[in-house]
């Protein structure tokens, strides 16, 4: 997708990833028209130039000047496929044309012709050119030659500057999902862009081969290739139309007229054939044109669309679907029914059927819709769901390009405008899944009844989705009073060789503030999906389910895939161990456990997680003997709980930030020189971590964190609270003992508090704990997962750890006697638990593809 911008840039977007992949820099002012035809991309601008780009490589081929320096804005372009001629409509009321051939574009830059004098159409021409009439023919000839020479010099200098200003910047948003900026590549005047100086694009599929040598030509329209005064106003639009078996050029302008031009068979020059004007003119300019069969559509200022019959050259009706100017028209063939789309300055997009009935209105933008385009849809692979259905693309003056899935193939009025993908697709299911506010209730949260009900509904939705995708034995397993149920289902292979359990969670943390969109309404922007839980963990759950479903329906599933999805992970997975023990017969024997619940180290390199820290979460309470007091009356007379809390918390860390629990570090596994070298290499690829010591602190060392301190009083600044609570956590690592650390934490708190000699009381409540987990990097299942990741991403996998904790990892391995594998799907910038949580579309798609490959391979080992 190529987008012309007001700044003069042309931005290229990959429709397989919906991310920008290149910026074409050249025009100095607004891009007013783009045409992508044959091997070329043509662009016209208000800087009074046309540029020609290579459609395959996006490299610049030519800079084209109009015949006159006072042409003004170039509003529109039209390409004659047969004659290879480019036509453009101009602000000076002219239509100009340029024959375009590859040979001409590769020839040395041709001398600029002598330019015509300034046209009287413009009053803004420089005063130096407003000369008095010469008194003799000799004087006139001298003056004309001098003016032409001066103008030629100015044009040549301008051309050199414009060519030097031209460049292509690769952004790395191509179909393989790579990211990162690549340096701009300039196309110098009369210089070739050879393989030797081409920007490295090995990680980008948009341009995956060195561009062959090209020469950026500087061309100018010949003075004989100008139709002056083609209209009595600006020429806003051009289109080719079939008229009684003949192809003609149609033009629309600010004079309300539509003119039809026959094209000379040899010179391609337009010859006026007919002018079309309504019997009762309204004075509204013709701003857009489109043609199909024997009909010409003319979008006009004010919101009307004139429909002309090209056999009788008469208007057959006037359509009114917009309240403001109709700025763009797009014709689409669907089966045997021809329909067209219109975009207006009122922000609406309207759709018409072949009977000229408006069969839908879409509130597409808040501002004027400037352009429309259609993508018929295609699929990169047999299991790809990105861009596999037709897209309507709308660009507007609100600086947004929006992509809409629409119903294709209909011969009558479609059911809706901007509807979701046809059928049951991953994106449609994910959009519904995110709408459930399935927030699990932790001990520091107040009970929220509506969230509990949403969580229950989310479980029912997931159950029905798994059944719809082909899973059997799908059921909701109670996990205890006041807790969310577990969803269990199995994709059964006809003759299973192995059994793999996928563990995930459908609950999420509260959304909070600071979002750029509704956190409970899936929103797509710039190749990312935004919404609470979209990355943690609803998106990966559906990706795994779809991978198993596709293999099942293709009869390629040779393993049983057991889906175990809980609803209490974000609040500590308290009921999980009891549920595993209770429902183990329903799970059956398990060979491998798969988890997809973490993130890459950076943005580009795929990773596998082999380690997680454990956690002990606790609440410390200090309460006084009296009720809340006033600091002006009682301050200093009593030991204040807040001051005791501050002192107690400070005693848990020394001056170097090390935890003061006795023997806390004794069992921490030593870091070898190989470990340090590995972490040093990883730190260079991390998005936010710049040195190995930080990775060591996050992954290999234990820590203590104070999350919040609250009090029992109101927020008034003069109140001494009678009680204070602190929420703290300890992260533990291999080979620390969870139970021993928990016991020592209790002892240390009470010991430190006793030495404070305060009459206040302290209580410690450990409300959640989870052991650390360290995975294995040997075995056939591990090898299969590594191979699947590297085959799908085309890059060597990075082996990482996480500083966070997942209670279910160690529990599942212990209870099911099987090794767990951890496949991160998201990037480091996914913002899990934070505002604007997101997941990249390509990561979700490739995550599904990796799981698919893994399931296939697992059936052969």
ABEGO torsion letter per residue (X at the ends): XBBBBAAGBBBBBBAAAGBBABBBBABABBBABBBBBEABBBBBBAAGBBBBBBAAAGBBABBBBBABAAAEBBABBBBBAAAGBBBBBBAAGBBBBBBBBAAAAABBBBBBBBBBBBBAABAABBAAABBBBBABAAAAAAAAAAAAAAAAAAAAAAAAAAAAABBBBBAGABAAGBBEBBBBBBBBBGBBBBAAABBBAAABAABABBBBBBBBBBBBBBAAABBBGABABBBABBBBBBBGGBBBBBBBBAAGBBBBBBBBAAAGBBBBABBBBBABBAGBBBABBBBBEABBBBBBBGGBBBBBBAAAGBBABBBBABABBBABBBBBBBEABBBBBBBBAAGBBBBBBAAGBBAEBBBABABBBABBBBBAEBBABAABABGABBBBBBBBAAGBBBBBBBBBGBABBBABBGBBBBEBBAAAAAAAAAABBBBBBBAABBBBAAAAAAAAAAAAAAAAAAAAAGBBGBBBBBAEBGBBBBBBBBBBBABBABBBBBBBBABBBBAEBGBABBAABBBBBGGBBBEBGAAOAAAAAAAAAAAAAAAAAAGABABBBBBBBBAAAAAGGAAAAAAAAAAAAAAEBBABBBBBABBBABAABBBBBABBBBBBBBBBBBBBABBBBBAAAABGABBBAAAAAAAAAAAABBAAGBBABBGAAAABBBBBAAAAAAAAAAAAABAABABAAAAAAAAABBBBBBABBBBABBABAABBBABBBBBBBBBBBOABBAAAAAAAAAAAAAAAAAAAGBABBBBBBBABBBBBBBBBABEAAAAAAAAAAAAAAGBBBBBBBBABBBAAAAAAAAAAGBBBBBBBABBAAAGBGBBGBBBBAAAAAAAAAAAAAAAAAAAAX
